Amino acid sequence: MTIEQAMKTAIEYEIRIRDIYLEAVAAVDGEAGKRIFETLAKDEQHHIDYLEHKLVQFQKTGAIEPGKLESAIPDRKTIDQETGKVESLTAKDFLGIKQSMLSRALEVEIETSEFYQKMVNELPAKARPLFERFLEIENNHIKVVQFELDYVSKTALKHEIKHAGKSTVSDGIKFFLFAKRL
């Protein structure tokens, strides 16, 4: 694959995952869920804009000029540190998030990350920094989406048990609500 083809393919991946997040915004009921998916969709749109700019630059000059690519999603270390600090939320805050949307998003994030890893491994050295940064960001997205999916799964179980008249699930379910801080 050429660098130009890789950049165009990366744009396609980013559009695909952005669209999943936009669908999720429309599908969820809760404000917190909407905020999370809106943040992820905006981050993906930022990736699209950045890649399109770099593609035009590459087509004109044949070079990939270094540029800083920011992400609204914290780095993996911050996600890991903050996860344990966040207070529990009530189950009703997140019952509106659709587990299928998170599963779909996770699947596409993983696929996108695998594409970026392949580009890092196969493209010429001058293209690697661009794709390495995207790989890092997508891996952070995977971590956040997986955490949200795990949370929703535990909350759904807690909700089912509670409504069955049992109280065997701990109230100590932790959830990292990164979007709440934005």
C-alpha positions as CSV (number, residue, x, y, z in Angstrom):
1,M,0.0,0.0,0.0
2,T,1.3,3.5,-0.8
3,I,1.4,6.3,1.7
4,E,-1.4,8.1,-0.2
5,Q,-3.6,4.9,-0.2
6,A,-2.9,4.4,3.5
7,M,-4.0,8.0,4.3
8,K,-7.2,7.6,2.2
9,T,-8.0,4.3,3.9
10,A,-7.3,5.8,7.3
11,I,-9.9,8.6,6.4
12,E,-12.4,5.9,5.5
13,Y,-11.9,4.1,8.9
14,E,-12.2,7.4,10.8
15,I,-15.4,8.3,9.0
16,R,-16.8,4.8,9.7
17,I,-16.2,5.1,13.4
18,R,-17.3,8.7,13.6
19,D,-20.6,7.7,12.0
20,I,-21.1,4.9,14.6
21,Y,-20.7,7.4,17.4
22,L,-23.1,9.8,15.8
23,E,-25.7,7.0,15.5
24,A,-25.1,6.2,19.1
25,V,-25.8,9.8,20.1
26,A,-29.2,9.5,18.5
27,A,-29.8,6.1,20.0
28,V,-29.1,6.8,23.7
29,D,-31.4,8.4,26.1
30,G,-29.2,9.6,28.9
31,E,-27.4,12.9,28.8
32,A,-24.1,11.4,30.1
33,G,-24.2,8.7,27.3
34,K,-24.9,11.4,24.7
35,R,-22.0,13.4,26.0
36,I,-19.6,10.5,25.8
37,F,-20.6,9.6,22.2
38,E,-20.5,13.2,21.1
39,T,-17.0,13.6,22.5
40,L,-15.8,10.5,20.7
41,A,-17.5,11.6,17.4
42,K,-15.9,15.0,17.7
43,D,-12.5,13.4,18.3
44,E,-13.0,11.2,15.2
45,Q,-14.0,14.2,13.1
46,H,-10.8,16.0,14.3
47,H,-8.9,12.9,13.0
48,I,-10.7,13.1,9.6
49,D,-9.9,16.8,9.3
50,Y,-6.2,16.2,10.3
51,L,-5.8,13.3,7.9
52,E,-7.4,15.2,5.0
53,H,-5.1,18.2,5.6
54,K,-2.0,15.8,5.7
55,L,-3.2,14.1,2.6
56,V,-3.4,17.4,0.6
57,Q,0.0,18.4,2.0
58,F,1.5,15.0,1.0
59,Q,-0.1,15.2,-2.5
60,K,1.4,18.7,-3.0
61,T,4.9,18.1,-1.5
62,G,5.4,14.4,-1.3
63,A,6.3,14.9,2.4
64,I,4.5,14.4,5.6
65,E,5.2,17.4,7.8
66,P,5.2,16.7,11.5
67,G,2.2,18.2,13.3
68,K,0.8,17.7,16.7
69,L,-2.4,15.7,16.8
70,E,-4.4,16.3,20.0
71,S,-7.1,14.0,21.3
72,A,-10.1,14.8,23.6
73,I,-9.6,11.3,25.1
74,P,-7.0,11.1,27.9
75,D,-3.9,9.0,27.4
76,R,-3.9,5.4,28.6
77,K,-2.1,6.1,31.8
78,T,-4.6,8.8,32.8
79,I,-7.5,6.5,32.0
80,D,-6.0,3.8,34.2
81,Q,-5.3,6.2,37.1
82,E,-8.7,7.9,37.0
83,T,-10.7,4.8,36.7
84,G,-10.2,3.9,40.3
85,K,-10.9,7.4,41.7
86,V,-14.3,8.0,40.2
87,E,-17.3,7.6,42.5
88,S,-20.0,5.1,41.7
89,L,-22.9,6.3,39.6
90,T,-26.5,5.2,39.9
91,A,-27.6,2.5,37.5
92,K,-30.2,4.8,35.9
93,D,-27.5,7.2,34.7
94,F,-26.4,4.8,32.1
95,L,-29.3,2.5,31.3
96,G,-29.8,4.6,28.2
97,I,-26.5,3.5,26.6
98,K,-27.1,0.7,24.2
99,Q,-24.8,-2.2,24.7
100,S,-24.9,-3.1,21.0
101,M,-23.7,0.4,20.1
102,L,-20.7,0.0,22.4
103,S,-20.0,-3.4,21.0
104,R,-20.1,-2.2,17.5
105,A,-17.9,0.8,18.3
106,L,-15.4,-1.5,20.0
107,E,-15.3,-3.8,17.0
108,V,-14.6,-0.9,14.6
109,E,-12.0,0.7,17.0
110,I,-10.1,-2.6,17.1
111,E,-10.3,-3.0,13.4
112,T,-9.0,0.6,12.9
113,S,-6.2,0.1,15.4
114,E,-5.1,-3.1,13.6
115,F,-5.0,-1.1,10.4
116,Y,-2.8,1.6,12.0
117,Q,-0.5,-1.1,13.4
118,K,-0.2,-2.6,10.0
119,M,0.7,0.8,8.5
120,V,3.3,1.4,11.2
121,N,4.9,-2.0,10.4
122,E,4.7,-1.7,6.6
123,L,5.0,1.9,5.5
124,P,8.3,3.8,4.9
125,A,9.9,5.5,7.8
126,K,8.6,9.0,6.9
127,A,5.0,7.9,7.3
128,R,5.4,6.0,10.5
129,P,5.1,8.9,13.0
130,L,1.7,9.9,11.6
131,F,0.3,6.4,11.9
132,E,2.0,5.7,15.3
133,R,0.1,8.7,16.8
134,F,-3.2,7.5,15.4
135,L,-2.4,4.0,16.7
136,E,-1.9,5.5,20.2
137,I,-5.1,7.4,20.0
138,E,-7.2,4.5,18.7
139,N,-5.8,2.3,21.5
140,N,-7.0,4.9,24.0
141,H,-10.4,4.9,22.4
142,I,-10.5,1.1,22.7
143,K,-9.7,1.3,26.4
144,V,-12.4,3.8,27.0
145,V,-15.1,2.0,24.9
146,Q,-14.2,-1.3,26.5
147,F,-14.5,0.3,30.0
148,E,-17.9,1.7,29.1
149,L,-19.0,-1.6,27.7
150,D,-17.9,-3.4,30.9
151,Y,-19.7,-0.8,33.0
152,V,-22.9,-1.1,31.0
153,S,-22.7,-4.9,31.3
154,K,-22.3,-4.8,35.0
155,T,-25.0,-2.2,35.4
156,A,-27.4,-4.2,33.3
157,L,-26.7,-7.2,35.5
158,K,-27.2,-5.1,38.7
159,H,-30.5,-3.8,37.3
160,E,-31.7,-7.3,36.5
161,I,-30.8,-8.6,39.9
162,K,-32.3,-5.6,41.7
163,H,-35.6,-6.1,39.9
164,A,-35.6,-9.8,40.7
165,G,-35.7,-8.8,44.4
166,K,-32.1,-9.7,45.2
167,S,-29.3,-7.5,46.3
168,T,-26.1,-9.6,45.7
169,V,-24.3,-7.1,43.4
170,S,-22.0,-4.6,45.1
171,D,-22.8,-0.9,44.8
172,G,-19.1,-0.3,44.2
173,I,-19.2,-0.4,40.4
174,K,-16.6,2.1,39.2
175,F,-16.9,4.1,36.0
176,F,-14.6,6.5,34.3
177,L,-16.7,9.3,32.9
178,F,-14.1,11.2,31.0
179,A,-16.8,13.2,29.1
180,K,-18.1,14.6,32.4
181,R,-14.8,16.5,32.8
182,L,-14.9,18.1,29.3
